[in-house]
Amino acid sequence: MHSWKYLWVLALAACTPPLPDPPASSFDLTTYFAATEAQIRAAGGMRTDYAPVDARFSKADLMRNFMRIAMFDEYEAVDGHYVANESPSNLRRFGRAVRVRVINGAATTSSAAQFNMQAVAEYTNRLAAITGANIRIAQEDERANMVVFFLNREEQPRYARQLGRYVTAPPFEVEDAFANSPNSLLCGAFSLSHKRTPDSYRSSVILIKSEHSEAMRAACVQEEMAQALGLTNDSRAARPSIFNDDEEFAALTRHDELLLKILYDSRLRAGMTPAEVRPLLPAIINDIWQ
């Protein structure tokens, strides 16, 4: 994996719409994203039910999905850019307290900014309750290590050059992904760790495009913050789940809560290999199954 030569090791999680070719850069993204969301909804997507009766899952399903979602990377850095290349990985998660901050671009209206702040704050509290990890909104005088940006297309290059104000020494790949994010990328999360402890995250930056509707911004918050915690991959076999590129579900499900509980269970630790994690899962799943 080329990113290992840098000071930071990166994990990228992306939410991608099921549309073919995105529009040219001059196209109005608000219109495009509205059409994207309409198409997803027309196909039965953007569901918010927590435990749908038409998508039951077993303990074996949960174990399989955890191995695919937590123990694989979806992207890798190649020649300074991210490319899709699913590959096995060690277990990764935050090894320290998580302090969350929201950055709204200057073009964000006051009502949109208020919505964004509330969506992130409420979800931060929920993630802390689910995982038992030390996660909360950063106070004004605290340095955050999970920063959620709501930016429009024009703001992204400027903030890409300023990422060092928010996280220590962001690699070029992250700056490039912020500055040159394709229209087909709805939102993305970038988790960073020091090369001495590559499987223990120290910080994350999350990009959510402010041209989205409230519903889509909320969906991006839920998926990307969870993926930034260590559920880095997507799986088409995972259902009901937001960790599936088909966009059927737009809100964290019971299935997904259980994945997060497994990830932060005290019997697991950052750096474990798939062979070390797999035999521990049946007992963990039995204990958290309700």
C-alpha positions, 0 to 999 in steps of 0.5 A: 500500500503506497500510503505507508511511506508517508507520515500518516496512514490513510483510510478513505471511505466514500459514498457514491451515487448509482448514477453513470457519468457525473456532469461537467464542473460547470453544472449546477451541483444542487440540481444534480444532487437533487436528481441523484437523490430523487433517483435513489428514492425512486429505487426504494433507497434513503430508508431510515427504518432501524430494524426493517422486517424485510431485511432480517439478519443472523449472527452469521450474517453479522460476523461475515459483514463485520469481517468484510466491512472492518477488515478490508480497505475500500481505497488506496493511495496510488501516485498521489491519488485515491483509487478503488482497490479493496484489500485486506487490512488489520483492525483499525479504530481510534486509540484515543479520545475523539473530539468532534468539530463542525466547519461550515463554509462561508456560503452555508446559510445560517439555517443550514449551518444550524442543521449541520451542527445539530445533526453532528452533535446528536450523532456524536452522542449516539456514537459515544453511547453505542461504542462506549468510547470517549467521543464528544463535541470539542469545546471552543478551546479544545483541538478537535481530531474529527473535523466535519466540513460542509463545503460547496464546490468552490470552497473545497480547494481553499479549505484543502490548502488549510487542512493543516490548521485542523489536523497535523500534517495532512498528506497530499492525497487528502488535500488533493481529495478535498480540492479535486473531489469528483462530482460523483463523490457525495461525501468522504471520510479520511482517517489518519494515523502515525506510521509508528502506530498505523492501525490506531487512528489519531484524527479524521477529516470528513467532507460533506458537500453543502449542495446536498439536501438536509436528508442527504447531508444527514445520511452523509453524517451518519455514514462517514462519521461511522466509517471514520471510526474504523468501519472503512469498507462497504459490502453489497451483502450487508443488509440492512446497512448504510455500509452498502453502496446501493444507498438503500438505507440512509440511517444507522440500523440495528445491524450497523450499531452492532458492527460499531459495538463489535469494533470497539469491544474491549476484547479487540484491539487495533492492529489485530489481523483477520485471523486474530479477529475472526475466532473472537467474534462469536462470543462478542456477538453472543454477548451484544445480541439483543 
